[in-house]
C-alpha cells in the first residue's frame, strides 16, 4: 500500500517496495512498504563503503595503502573485480572494484582491512546502522550475499544513502565512475542511469533471486537532490525505468526551500539567573523543507523556546525547537541552539531572578 505524505497523486511504481527522499530536508515524498523487511543484496555495499570512507577520513587507512587479499576474500562467490591474491591491491582500487564492479572480493578485502576480520567489521556495520537510525536493518556480511538474518528496509537504505552523501562528500565521486579496469578486465558500472540521465550521479544496484532487482539512485537537478530506493522489481530494465519514473515524479511535483541558513540567528530567548537577560538562539545547520510546488507560502514556522531557561547556557546547547508545518501537519522539526555561552550571574541577580520565577 502506498504511503502518501502530501495531497498529490502517488506514482505507480512496479516494485515490492520503494521510497523517495529529499536529500536536504530528509523528508519522504513518496513510498510503499517503506518499513517492510527486504533482502538487500549488493545494496549492502553502501554500508561497507560508509565504514571505509569513515576509516579514510579518520586516517586509519589510506587510499594508496596496499593490501593483500585473503583466501576467504578470494573464495567469496558472486560478482568480482578479479583480485589476484598474489598481487597487493590499493584501497583506492578496492573501492572502485566494490562500487563500479560490485566486487564481493573487493568488499570482503575492504572489510578485513578496516575491521581486521569479517566478524568485527559486521559488528561495526550493525553498530553504525543503529547510530544512523536504521532500526529495521541487520547485517551478516559486508557483501550482501543471502542470509536469513541479513535484511533491511527501503527507508533504512534511504537514511544510509543520505548519511553517506552528507558525511563523506569528498568520496562521493566514486559512485559516478562508469568503467573500471583491473587485472586486464574492464567492467561497466551497473547503474545504467549514469548513461541515460545526466542528473544521476550514483549509487548502487543489487540483485539476488531472493531480493529481486534493486537500485538506489541519486540525482541533482538545479540544486535539488533526491534519493530513490527501488527494491524487488522483476528485471534489470524495470529497476532502471521505475527509478527514473520515481525521480521524475519528485522533481516535477516538489520543490525544496531553505528556511534558515546555517548559523542564522532566529530568536532572543528570555534567560533566568544569567549574566545576560536573554540568550541569542539560532540554527547550526541549514534548515530545509520540501513541499508540493506552490505551497511554500502556506508553511507555518513555529519557534518554541525552552522555558524556564536558566543559566548557565553553553554554546550550541539546545534551547528550543523550530517546527515547520503545512495545513496543521508538522513536516519537520529542527533544534534551536544557543549561539553564545551565558554564565551564571552574580549572587544578587540570581536571588532576584529566583524571586521573580516564584511569582511567574
Secondary structure by P-SEA (a helix, b strand, c coil): cccccccccccccccccccccccccccccccccccccccccccaaaaaaaaaaaaaaaccccccbbbbbcccccccccccccccccccccaaaaaaaaaccccaaaaaaaaaaacccaaaaaaaaaaaaaaacccccccccccccccccccccaaaaaaaaaaaaaacccccccccccccccccccccccccccccccccccccccccccccbbbbbbbbcccbbbbbbbcccccaaaaaaaaaaaaaaaaaccccccccccccccbbbbbccccccbbbbbbccbbbbbccccccccbbbbbbccccccccccccccccbbbbbccccccbbbbbbbccccccccaaaaaaaaaaaaac
